[in-house]
Amino acid sequence: MSQRRRQLSQASFPGRLTAALLLALSTVVCAASSELPSLGENSSINIERETRLGRSVYERLLAADLVETHPLLDRHLNELGFRLLAGIDNRVRGYRFFIVRDDSVNAFALPGGYIGINRGLIRHANTQHQLASVMAHEIAHVELRHGLDMMEKSGEVNSATILTMLAGMLLGSVDSQVGSAVMFGSVAAGQQVMINFTRENEYEADRFGIELMYDASFDTRGMVEFFTIMSKLSGSGGVGGIEYLSTHPLDNNRIAEATARARNDPGKGDQVDDYLLFRDYLRYVSSDHLPIHGSPYLLALAALKAAEYERADQMLSDLYRVNNENIWYSIAYAECLEHLDRESEAELVYRRLLDIFPGDYVLSVRLLHLLIASDRNQSALIIARRLEIEFPRETQIYFLLSEIYKSLQRPALQKMAEAEYHRLNGNPRQSIRLYDEVLKQADADQATLSKAREKRQLLLN
């Protein structure tokens, strides 16, 4: 694998969560306190303020490298989430589902519909229906305002408060201590005070969640199955204690009610179920070493992770021949081909899938990486410009655009792409500095200069 391809690959697939990053998060959260209005006992929280609060916390999780950003994994989780959301009439929140780089069994909802699922929970859920039950339950807490009601009663709460609790939770899991699950809470007199959902909240969220699951054609029995998994893990003292249960109380009555409400009919429709492939690929992305036993796909990924590319090629090519329209098999196979310096074959795999799924973001980005690594920057530029128009808020596109313009020796456009990258990552000062540099570039045409002035002024306002 070439050095350039390795650098691009590392930029796309961030490394493991470290305690150092978590410590950094815990030391900077206080800076958030002045950015958003506090939510006090007498406040009326509207959707806009709620969303700004949740987004502020989510962006800081991103900045601290606590969110798994691999586009294929991220998209699969959000597809499950938006299937569930389709059952909500007149929805006013724009939800965002994300994987947290933490191995404890946990899930939480931030204000505004930002819902985090720990990768440890995903590893213990055996079906998409079980995972969907957790996501539906968290959606219900948001829609029923359980967390917001608690926040309003608890006193002053802002993004710094929530981040402080989150840092404590994640640092606790790194130290193998039992953490906390839900982000709604407050800090009073310098002490962390956690707010647990009441049992009535849990019953209510279960009922709402089961209806969402049924409407989205998930098997509602998945909720009971997930409760059974949690009970067994808790009873056996598994995984160092179950953080999810610390604020989502589970007892026999709750299990019995969910069992009574779960419908034997798994719902309508014929949905493709790639959950096990999703779970295997998450392990591949997030683990240094994979087990020597498991599904054929996981074993192939283990060979790929161990840099045994010839063996991985044999295994993945077999899977690909069986189903060359499966995106999980195809992407892993193409990646293996790239490692073997068989770029033309890898490109054919990507382009075949793009014929089936035209304009697909994940596939387009993978092809874009391949073209850049092969120094085919003019071809890459055509794809990147299309992605910039269709996905204007995806930071990875601007990172890749800056690489392309750098190779094409077009410094003004390179700096424009870098400026947009920093703007979307919440670094306006760096963006303004880069726009100032663009305005001094000799190669900048009038359209680029005008755009730089306009964007610079918007950041200053």
HELIX and SHEET records of a PDB file:
HELIX    1   1 GLN A    3  SER A   12  1                                  10    
HELIX    2   2 ALA A   19  VAL A   28  1                                  10    
HELIX    3   3 VAL A   29  SER A   34  5                                   6    
HELIX    4   4 ILE A   47  ALA A   63  1                                  17    
HELIX    5   5 PRO A   71  LEU A   85  1                                  15    
HELIX    6   6 ARG A  119  HIS A  124  1                                   6    
HELIX    7   7 GLN A  128  GLU A  143  1                                  16    
HELIX    8   8 HIS A  146  SER A  154  1                                   9    
HELIX    9   9 SER A  159  VAL A  174  1                                  16    
HELIX   10  10 ARG A  199  ASP A  215  1                                  17    
HELIX   11  11 ARG A  221  GLY A  235  1                                  15    
HELIX   12  12 GLY A  238  GLY A  240  5                                   3    
HELIX   13  13 GLU A  243  THR A  247  1                                   5    
HELIX   14  14 ASN A  252  ARG A  261  1                                  10    
HELIX   15  15 TYR A  275  SER A  286  1                                  12    
HELIX   16  16 PRO A  296  LYS A  305  1                                  10    
HELIX   17  17 TYR A  309  VAL A  322  1                                  14    
HELIX   18  18 ILE A  327  HIS A  339  1                                  13    
HELIX   19  19 GLU A  343  ILE A  356  1                                  14    
HELIX   20  20 TYR A  361  ALA A  373  1                                  13    
HELIX   21  21 ASN A  377  GLU A  390  1                                  14    
HELIX   22  22 THR A  395  SER A  407  1                                  13    
HELIX   23  23 PRO A  411  LEU A  424  1                                  14    
HELIX   24  24 PRO A  428  VAL A  438  1                                  11    
HELIX   25  25 GLN A  446  LEU A  460  1                                  15    
SHEET    1   A 4 VAL A  67  GLU A  68  0                                        
SHEET    2   A 4 ARG A  96  VAL A 100 -1                                        
SHEET    3   A 4 TYR A 114  ASN A 118  1                                        
SHEET    4   A 4 ALA A 107  LEU A 110 -1                                        
SHEET    1   B 2 GLY A 185  ALA A 188  0                                        
SHEET    2   B 2 GLN A 191  MET A 194 -1                                        
END                                                                             
